[in-house]
Amino acid sequence: MADYEQPQVDVPAMTALLDGSYVEVRDLTRKRLVEYASILTDQRDLDRGKFRERVKDVVVELAGTGQTGLGFPTEYGGGGDIGASVAAFETMAFGDLSVLVKVGVQFGLFGGAILQLGTKKHHDAYLKDLVSGQLLGCFAMTETGHGSNVQALGTVATYDVETHEFVITTPDDHSRKDYIGNAAAHARLAVVFAQLEIGGQSEGVHAFVVPIRDAKGKVLKDVRIEDDGRKIGLNGVDNGRIWFDGVRIPRENLLNRYADVTETGVYRSEIDNPDRRFFTMLGTLVQGRVCVGGASINASKVALSIATKYALGRRQFGNPGGPEELLLDYGLHQRRLLPLIARTYALHFAQEVLAGQLHAVFSATAEVDERTRRALESRAAGTKALGTWHGSRTIQECREACGGAGYLSANRFDALRADTDVFTTFEGDNHILLQLVAKGLLTDYSSEFSDLDQLGMVRFVAGMAVDTVVEKTSVHKLLERVKDILPGGDDWAQEAEIVDSEYQLAMFRWREEHMLAGVAKRLKAGMDAGMDPKEVFSRCQDHVIGSARAHVERLVLEAFVDKVRATPDGPNKSALYLLCDLYALSAIEADRGWWMEHGRLTSSRSKAISKEISELCRKLRPIAEDLVDAFGVPAEMQAAEMLAPGTVEGQRM
Amino acid sequence: MADYEQPQVDVPAMTALLDGSYVEVRDLTRKRLVEYASILTDQRDLDRGKFRERVKDVVVELAGTGQTGLGFPTEYGGGGDIGASVAAFETMAFGDLSVLVKVGVQFGLFGGAILQLGTKKHHDAYLKDLVSGQLLGCFAMTETGHGSNVQALGTVATYDVETHEFVITTPDDHSRKDYIGNAAAHARLAVVFAQLEIGGQSEGVHAFVVPIRDAKGKVLKDVRIEDDGRKIGLNGVDNGRIWFDGVRIPRENLLNRYADVTETGVYRSEIDNPDRRFFTMLGTLVQGRVCVGGASINASKVALSIATKYALGRRQFGNPGGPEELLLDYGLHQRRLLPLIARTYALHFAQEVLAGQLHAVFSATAEVDERTRRALESRAAGTKALGTWHGSRTIQECREACGGAGYLSANRFDALRADTDVFTTFEGDNHILLQLVAKGLLTDYSSEFSDLDQLGMVRFVAGMAVDTVVEKTSVHKLLERVKDILPGGDDWAQEAEIVDSEYQLAMFRWREEHMLAGVAKRLKAGMDAGMDPKEVFSRCQDHVIGSARAHVERLVLEAFVDKVRATPDGPNKSALYLLCDLYALSAIEADRGWWMEHGRLTSSRSKAISKEISELCRKLRPIAEDLVDAFGVPAEMQAAEMLAPGTVEGQRM
């Protein structure tokens, strides 16, 4: 329960709390960001070609310091610490995001594929040079006609038993590789995902190492590369299209951790089910999604730091004769910024839990069971979706809250919003990711069919009793806890205090359970009525996605509540309680129609929640600046012209 | 009531319906857009300096054709038709938006100020050359420290009775003119808004014609200009900052339609109240807001045309073995795009009503009463707010609905979203504009105090009986109509058909009346409790803005319903009914929490509305392409690479 004295913040202690287990890595990253801070102006001033080169140079330089290789084994020059590599990556999102994404492409996607899908021979051949930034590569999965449904890729790798080579071919323009980072200018190697064919038999999608440029940067024979051209943002990353016209690579270039082809053309894999095999391969690349979500949350911190300071310097209207009112003294402005600050804290702590689970799974010495891996993938997908939507929304709101000044590139929002905009649709489109989350919940992370096959899910769920579906989800157990903790049996929804975390958790858990059960019922009813599964799915799709969102929101709130409870008593704990209440109640307010529809929120209680939110905003107003300072965004990364000391907007009157 | 057969669209007839009274002007504008269509690629390919020059050249060329001068008197080379000039401007929003905004700056703001605030001597001196594009100017109102509160501008114009000159001075950096379009490179004249001082006495803000560059483009003595630098978008417009260091201009350069200074320094105005005088001056510039709202609505049409066609060409998942499903066959995708199409139609018709009222008021031969002018300004403010928010939201949703392809600049969304982004905060920040709307409603368009003085409004409302406030609003009368038309007395909210326009109108009207009355009560209660008016306003601010939004939404729905009812029976009328239902029900769904809180929506009815929305989306799905084609966006303006014939994404399989 929140302690409602006038809150205060111990800023350094709050920053330490946010930095968590990786204070040193985050601090070192902050220092490095400051060292290449001039890239923020280069981003505005250099033309696309020059900026790309500048970004590449920074990335290679960073690689030299060890900053970008923390997740690789120490024997190849890496840091051997997955959690540290996520922390470093997230923190880099305070700075230029082309640098961040190029790092993600080179070390996360390209390097990650070699590490996770390759075996020792590939590690020995490539890892040292790619970790040091001497060997640049790209991750050639997405095709123009296949973004989300990667199992249906068109590129073909045919095994030639005579020469012991694979022949890589792009059969049509639909199947050209597209939006591939590092492809248009810098990559020498590509990890290419293609349909493996042996003697006319298709074995599904596998990954191959394919050279695309020589050491001098010349594109190799039978490879065609085209620049994707200017993009909304991230113009320091060279995205491109690749066509392969019968490119021959040695048999050894198949990344063969999960499947191999013998010299004589016999296909071998320890995983029999081709769907399971493919999604096991993909699952090893989950770190990318974890990183993108974390980056979005941190980009939000930059925007909120700037917009909050602007709102504490800028005056408007009021006080006839005297100075005008500070923007942040307006109720509306408080309502615009403070719930976003609260949600940023919430997502930060949810991301911390996720990154911890990632570290545990990928650092485990014993084999990790498949269900745990699937649950991790699901949580990564859901956190990525919520984190990236939050990033887009927050940065946009911050830009608008700074009016005309927010529109000038010198005030940072331009690059922030343009660069992060793609995060909601890359590394998995957010809607598709939430479908994956829902499917995990509805099938209890069964791996009997492809992760992305919604029709399979429809049939699976339709074949079960609804009770079984709900029983299998962990929500059900959580609901029982609700009843144990909150008094009044089923009356908790009316009788608990609204600023009681248990009440808020109960609301979130109840919604999740009810939505999931509702989806299961609708899927069954549709199938029972003899409807086409496609139609059944299409009609329930927003409900499916809504239930996944409800699930992830619950995880976020739990992470926040757990963190607050674990914080030692003191001003920061009190401030965090206010933030946690504000996050939870804002989320309830945003979806209050749903709870009212389902009899879990009376109209008077709903109004009381809205009133409480405004009250919480007023209480947090005096510590708004401390709350954003605690994010620990270096001043150089908040280099908005309108905040510079001595300029008019930066004057604190 | 909607006719629910499978709908069809007569596309040319629907376009004609949308084009309304200005078919010819809109057609001619479309042709001109196509003539300079290459600017869409120039926007991506040219550097900022060159693109600015290109944009300027296009603007001057358009001026030569008469395209941009339709609103000016014929004796100065104009077209003498305000309505036509709005139609032409709106239609230009299909094309490059830097061109549009530069046209707005030159002919709407600069030219509009000379025309509306000046007298014959100014018209004779400047209009002919500015209409022909030979004399470029800027509108120097906004200052770095004063965006929304323009009455508090810092620039001073002191009358020197010795030399019969005004001396224009920028007292501090807060008061530098900022974000001024045309200032950084092209303007020779500036209309400068400054505090008029005569003999130590301040007479409030007035507008003055101030030369800032010579004929060769050299900045004049005592004028300092700085480039605002790169912006999120609109980089073809040269925004800048201006400082004046005692710049002397002849007495005649005061734009003296509403106030004048005699040679001997006597101030004269027919409007005694200085607030009223200032807002009368500002009110003459209302056309700018009308134009920006219309432009946003039309920019949405471009985005929706592209995203809808993409969703009808792009396939994803489903159909094992066969072709994948079209994006638009997914329920979620329908839910993402179709309500936005419906709302675009709704806003289009609301904008048509507004433009018609603008034309009537500004073309009237007799004096128009002040209340009518105020109501027009309020409607312009509200429509601008809703139209520009809709534009930002729609374009963003369309970009995300096209995934990675949407992120490439060649697919149009980049420029569309970046260029329109500032529309929500320029020509009046949307929140400030909605406050103005609420104030008009709460004070029955009283002009006793400044339009933007919220504290004055608080005191005014607190001094009235709540019943009086509500009585004075036109909503009250509308509510009585509800009771006449819908059966069941107060049970209409439960008993009417949800697809009955009367039900939907009743819901919108009831919300507006209830919110306004609620705001009035809260303002009174706060003042009665002895609270500081600033605090009273701050606490009610979101409620104030919410009530204004409810008011404008009601106007939009009324405009749409009126239009549908006036449409001759036939397929288009049926299609419009479906769209109108979809718009109204989507708006109710979005705010369903509010209606449930206030006892006007049961939970079962709320669920029925959500179900009906999905049903309407499915019904509209087969005519989605016709509905966007009817917008009449020239193919060249939908020049998204991903839709080009022959490219993979454009193939209709």
Interface residues (C-beta under 8 A of the other chain):
Chain A: R44 D47 T142 T144 G145 G147 S148 N149 A152 D172 D173 H174 R176 D178 Y179 D228 G229 R230 K231 I232 G233 R315 Q316 F317 G318 N319 P320 E324 E325 D329 Y330 G331 L332 R335 S392 Q396 R399 E400 G403 G404 A405 G406 Y407 L408 S409 A410 F413 D414 R417 A418 D421 V422 T424 T425 F426 D429 H431 L452 D453 Q454 L455 K534 F537 S538 R539 C540 Q541 D542 I545 E589 R592 G593 M596 E597 H598 G599 S603 S606 K607 S614 T647 V648 E649
Chain B: R44 D47 T142 T144 G145 G147 S148 N149 A152 D172 D173 H174 R176 D178 Y179 D228 G229 R230 K231 I232 G233 R315 Q316 F317 G318 N319 P320 E324 E325 D329 Y330 G331 L332 R335 S392 Q396 R399 E400 G403 G404 A405 G406 Y407 L408 S409 A410 F413 D414 R417 A418 D421 V422 T424 T425 F426 D429 H431 L452 D453 Q454 L455 K534 F537 S538 R539 C540 Q541 D542 I545 E589 R592 G593 M596 E597 H598 G599 S603 S606 K607 S614 T647 V648 E649
